[in-house]
Amino acid sequence: MKVRTGFVSNSSTTSFCIIGVDTTWATEKLLQACGHDKEWFQETAGFGSAEADNGMMMFYGEYDNGPSWAGLDAETLLVDKTLPQAREWFVKYIQDKLGVVLLLDSVRLCHGEAGDG
């Protein structure tokens, strides 16, 4: 029997699981730190990714509203870290690589579905 362990997506939405943030202030700061703005996000149809100094920062949200979530792939981070360790690593990484200071309490495992559907 085959068991699917990943996310399923279609053409209008995508499922995600990231270590990151889900506040407007933080997602906008991270978007700017990666050199992008809301228009870029809208051009990516509501789920874009941007190079964050050798790490791929992912942005998700509804097309019209801008990004609601920003972070790094949880599956990759959780290979060799516990969730608390991954949260601490993320805060340090974001400050070192992008110059954005995040509070540890604002970083969490974010998951959901985003897009225009």
Backbone hydrogen bonds in HBPLUS format (Angstrom, degrees):
<---DONOR---> <-ACCEPTOR-->    atom                        ^
c    i                          cat <-CA-CA->   ^        H-A-AA   ^      H-
h    n   atom  resd res      DA  || num        DHA   H-A  angle D-A-AA Bond
n    s   type  num  typ     dist DA aas  dist angle  dist       angle   num
A0116-ASP N   A0012-SER O   2.99 MM 104  5.60 130.6  2.24 164.0 170.7     1
A0014-THR N   A0114-ALA O   2.78 MM 100  5.49 148.4  1.88 155.3 166.1     2
A0114-ALA N   A0014-THR O   2.89 MM 100  5.49 161.2  1.93 153.7 157.2     3
A0016-PHE N   A0112-GLY O   2.96 MM  96  5.66 152.1  2.04 151.1 154.9     4
A0112-GLY N   A0016-PHE O   3.17 MM  96  5.66 150.2  2.26 145.5 147.1     5
A0074-ALA N   A0017-CYS O   3.09 MM  57  5.73 165.6  2.11 134.6 134.5     6
A0018-ILE N   A0110-CYS O   2.81 MM  92  5.27 159.3  1.85 156.3 162.5     7
A0110-CYS N   A0018-ILE O   2.77 MM  92  5.27 160.2  1.81 158.9 163.9     8
A0019-ILE N   A0072-LEU O   2.88 MM  53  5.51 159.2  1.93 161.6 165.8     9
A0072-LEU N   A0019-ILE O   3.05 MM  53  5.51 156.3  2.11 148.5 146.3    10
A0020-GLY N   A0108-ARG O   2.96 MM  88  5.63 165.7  1.98 164.9 164.0    11
A0108-ARG N   A0020-GLY O   2.90 MM  88  5.63 161.4  1.93 156.6 161.0    12
A0021-VAL N   A0070-ALA O   2.89 MM  49  5.55 156.6  1.94 160.7 164.8    13
A0070-ALA N   A0021-VAL O   3.08 MM  49  5.55 152.7  2.16 150.1 155.2    14
A0027-THR N   A0023-THR O   2.96 MM   4  6.14 172.5  1.96 164.3 166.6    15
A0028-GLU N   A0024-THR O   2.98 MM   4  6.01 162.2  2.01 152.8 157.7    16
A0029-LYS N   A0025-TRP O   2.99 MM   4  6.18 157.1  2.04 148.6 155.3    17
A0030-LEU N   A0026-ALA O   2.95 MM   4  6.15 162.5  1.98 152.5 156.8    18
A0031-LEU N   A0027-THR O   2.93 MM   4  6.05 155.2  1.99 143.5 150.8    19
A0032-GLN N   A0028-GLU O   2.98 MM   4  6.18 162.3  2.02 149.1 153.1    20
A0033-ALA N   A0029-LYS O   2.87 MM   4  6.06 157.7  1.92 147.4 154.3    21
A0034-CYS N   A0030-LEU O   3.03 MM   4  6.21 136.8  2.22 142.1 152.0    22
A0036-HIS N   A0031-LEU O   2.97 MM   5  5.39 159.8  2.01 148.6 147.8    23
A0035-GLY N   A0032-GLN O   2.83 MM   3  5.00 156.9  1.88 109.2 115.4    24
A0040-TRP N   A0037-ASP O   3.08 MM   3  5.39 118.6  2.48 104.0 118.0    25
A0041-PHE N   A0037-ASP O   3.11 MM   4  6.51 159.0  2.16 151.2 157.4    26
A0042-GLN N   A0038-LYS O   2.88 MM   4  6.18 155.7  1.93 151.3 157.7    27
A0043-GLU N   A0039-GLU O   2.93 MM   4  6.20 146.3  2.04 144.9 154.4    28
A0043-GLU N   A0040-TRP O   3.10 MM   3  5.02 118.3  2.50  92.0 107.5    29
A0044-THR N   A0040-TRP O   3.10 MM   4  6.43 129.1  2.37 141.5 154.6    30
A0044-THR N   A0041-PHE O   3.09 MM   3  5.19 137.9  2.28  97.9 109.8    31
A0046-GLY N   A0041-PHE O   3.44 MM   5  6.00 168.5  2.45 155.8 153.5    32
A0045-ALA N   A0042-GLN O   3.11 MM   3  5.20 156.4  2.17 107.9 110.8    33
A0061-GLY N   A0046-GLY O   3.10 MM  15  5.42 132.4  2.34 171.0 160.2    34
A0048-GLY N   A0059-PHE O   3.00 MM  11  5.29 128.7  2.27 137.1 150.6    35
A0059-PHE N   A0048-GLY O   2.79 MM  11  5.29 170.2  1.80 168.5 165.4    36
A0050-ALA N   A0057-MET O   2.80 MM   7  5.29 160.7  1.84 155.6 162.3    37
A0057-MET N   A0050-ALA O   2.87 MM   7  5.29 143.7  2.01 171.1 161.4    38
A0052-ALA N   A0055-GLY O   2.56 MM   3  4.91 157.1  1.61 164.5 170.7    39
A0058-MET N   A0071-GLY O   2.76 MM  13  5.41 174.5  1.77 163.3 165.3    40
A0071-GLY N   A0058-MET O   2.98 MM  13  5.41 150.4  2.06 145.2 154.3    41
A0060-TYR N   A0069-TRP O   2.96 MM   9  5.17 161.3  2.00 142.4 146.1    42
A0068-SER N   A0060-TYR O   2.72 MM   8  5.97 153.0  1.79 142.1 150.1    43
A0069-TRP N   A0060-TYR O   3.00 MM   9  5.17 158.0  2.05 152.8 152.3    44
A0065-ASN N   A0062-GLU O   3.14 MM   3  5.54 130.2  2.40 109.9 122.7    45
A0077-LEU N   A0073-ASP O   3.27 MM   4  6.55 164.1  2.30 148.5 152.8    46
A0078-LEU N   A0074-ALA O   2.84 MM   4  5.88 154.8  1.91 158.1 163.8    47
A0079-VAL N   A0076-THR O   3.45 MM   3  5.62 166.1  2.47 105.0 108.6    48
A0086-ALA N   A0082-THR O   2.85 MM   4  6.07 156.4  1.91 154.5 161.6    49
A0087-ARG N   A0083-LEU O   2.94 MM   4  6.16 156.2  2.00 155.0 160.7    50
A0088-GLU N   A0084-PRO O   3.10 MM   4  6.34 163.5  2.13 147.5 151.3    51
A0089-TRP N   A0085-GLN O   2.87 MM   4  6.07 161.5  1.91 150.3 156.0    52
A0090-PHE N   A0086-ALA O   2.90 MM   4  6.01 157.3  1.95 146.2 152.1    53
A0091-VAL N   A0087-ARG O   3.11 MM   4  6.40 161.8  2.14 152.1 155.5    54
A0092-LYS N   A0088-GLU O   3.17 MM   4  6.44 166.7  2.19 152.9 155.7    55
A0093-TYR N   A0089-TRP O   2.81 MM   4  5.98 164.2  1.84 155.7 160.8    56
A0094-ILE N   A0090-PHE O   2.89 MM   4  6.01 169.9  1.90 157.0 159.0    57
A0095-GLN N   A0091-VAL O   3.11 MM   4  6.28 156.4  2.17 143.9 150.5    58
A0096-ASP N   A0092-LYS O   2.84 MM   4  6.00 167.3  1.85 156.0 159.9    59
A0097-LYS N   A0093-TYR O   2.80 MM   4  5.78 171.0  1.81 157.2 160.2    60
A0098-LEU N   A0094-ILE O   2.92 MM   4  5.25 147.3  2.03 126.6 137.0    61
A0099-GLY N   A0095-GLN O   3.07 MM   4  4.43 133.7  2.30 109.2 118.0    62
A0106-SER N   A0103-LEU O   2.87 MM   3  5.39 152.5  1.95 114.5 123.3    63
A0107-VAL N   A0104-LEU O   3.11 MM   3  5.47 161.0  2.14 113.1 119.0    64
